[in-house]
């Protein structure tokens, strides 16, 4: 969709090249500081296995995403210091 719109795209395979804590914090800032849990895939088995939920601290949730990048909601699109989570995919159009 982005290529069709003429956007320059760079992909990062987060499972092969997982973001560190600082990168996740920067992504959160670019997203407008949502609750950390909003950046997570809550349906993943590891989310339940780790006992994560709304009661979990931001630090615990961020640490879980660093240790288990499968928990990171994706895609996250960045442009000019802003970001959006591409769920639904049309949300990315806000950056174009």
N, C-alpha and C positions, 0 to 999 in steps of 0.2 A: 504494500500500500504506500509506503513512504517513497520507494523508488519511483512509483507511478506519479507521485506528486512532485517529483524532481528534487527530493530532499537528499542530501548527502548522508549516507548511513555508514556507521561503523558498528559492527557486532562484537559483542564480548560473550564468549561461552562461559558463563559464570560457574558451571560445574567443573570446568577445566582450569579456569583462572578466577578463583573465588575472590570476592572483594574482602578487604580487611576491615577492621572496626572503623578506622578513619574514613574509608570510602563509603561505608554504610551511613555513617553520621553525615557526611557531605551529601549523600543522596537524599537523606531525610530532610536536610536543610533546603535542598533544591526543590523538594516536593512541597515545601511550605510547612514543615514540622508537623506532619500528621502523627497520630499515635503510632508507636512503633508496630503494634500489632496489625495496623492497616497495611503494612509493607510485607506481610507474611502470608504464606499459603497455609491456612489453618486446617485444610483437609488432608495434609500430608500425615502419614502414620507417625513420623518422628515427632510431630507437634504434640500428638496425643501421648506418645511414649514418654516424652520429657515432662509431661504434666503441665504444659504451657497453656496459658489462657489470659483472660482480661485481668486476672489478679497478679500476673507476672510483672515484675519491674521492667522498665525499659532496658536497663543494663542486662538483665537475664535474657530478654528477647533478642537484643543485639548480639550477645554472646552465642546464643543458639544459632542465629543466622550465620555467624562467622564459622562456627563448628560444623554446621549442616546447611550449606548454601541452597540445598533443595527447598528450604523454607522461604527463600526470597521470592516474593511475588514478582512476576515478570510478564511482559517486558517492562523495563523502565527506560523511557526515552528522555534524553537530555538535549537541551539547546539553550545557548546564551545564559547559562547559570540557572535555568529553570528545568524542572523535570515533571513528568506525568507517568503514572502507571498505566500501561496500555491495556487495561481491562475496563470496558470493552475496547477493541482496537481503535474505534473512532475517537477515543480520548486523546490519542496522539496528535490528531489534527489541531488541537489547541496550541501546539508548539509551532505549527507551520506558519 
